Amino acid sequence: MKTSDQPAIAVLKDIGYITAGILICGFALKSFLVPNSFFDGGVTGISLLISELYHINIAYVIIPANIPFIIMGIFQVNGRFAWKTLAAIIGVGICLQFIPYPQDITHDKLLVCIFGGVFMGTGIGLAIRGGCALDGIEVLALFTLKRSSFTISEIILGINVLIFSVAAFKLGLPTALYSVMTYYAASHTINFVIEGLEEYTGFTIISGKSEEIKEKLVLEMGRGITIYKGERGYLKESFDVHHPVDIIFTVVTRLEVRRLRNLVYSVDPNAFMFTSTIKEAAGGVLKKRARH
């Protein structure tokens, strides 16, 4: 493949992700959340709340509700992100207005909050993979982060607590609680869609049989490894006794975690291992995966 073709293919992939995200978000809103007066978190939740309280079509609310955060995104991220986000939000509004999504799929509250959240999270996650956002809450969090001591998660949590508190006061506590479940399902689905099955886990292994473990990791699993020089020993009953040891670090996908653990324990049942979550990894001999 020519190098000049790669940017065009990347653009097409982004468009595909964003289009799929828009359609799925529209489906989640119009087929699950809106007919049952359920809410999500973030700006989408604010839009749903306004639509329910003042009986305004959600298609007319969701676009203007996101405009301030899109403008903020120009300064917090970049202009390209903001324009893509604007186009995606308008796309959601068009879908909600003109696409005849089915509205009588189910009125079971548990099914609505679970599947509404899953579809909503899938749509938002695909849009993020395409390089934009379908909810301005992340941009607001970035803006507030630079002006306060709170983390992004704390900021988003605080905003959502406010949204669900208003929903509980205006529409009743059961509706607010079900909406919290919807948001929980959506947020976990977003993480899964963005990271996928290829989410990475870092493994640190300390063993007296490190040479055998290194050989199996590289030759049997095909993993790259990094070695730290350390010492083992220093036990309470023999504090002065210690030995040099190679501390092994490697990165695997979540599908390989069990295989690696079994491989290490087959060599040394007393090996000490601990894992760490890897949010971003590239290069080396990692399995290739798309990053958007």
Salt bridges, closest charged atoms under 4 A:
ASP14 OD2 - LYS84 NZ 3.60
ASP14 OD1 - HIS292 ND1 3.77
ASP104 OD1 - HIS107 NE2 3.56
GLU195 OE1 - ARG289 NH2 3.53
GLU199 OE1 - ARG254 NH2 2.37
GLU211 OE2 - LYS214 NZ 2.86
GLU220 OE2 - LYS216 NZ 2.93
GLU231 OE1 - HIS242 ND1 3.55
ASP246 OD2 - LYS214 NZ 2.80
ASP246 OD1 - LYS229 NZ 2.76
GLU256 OE1 - ARG223 NH1 3.30
GLU256 OE2 - LYS287 NZ 3.55
GLU280 OE1 - ARG291 NH2 2.62
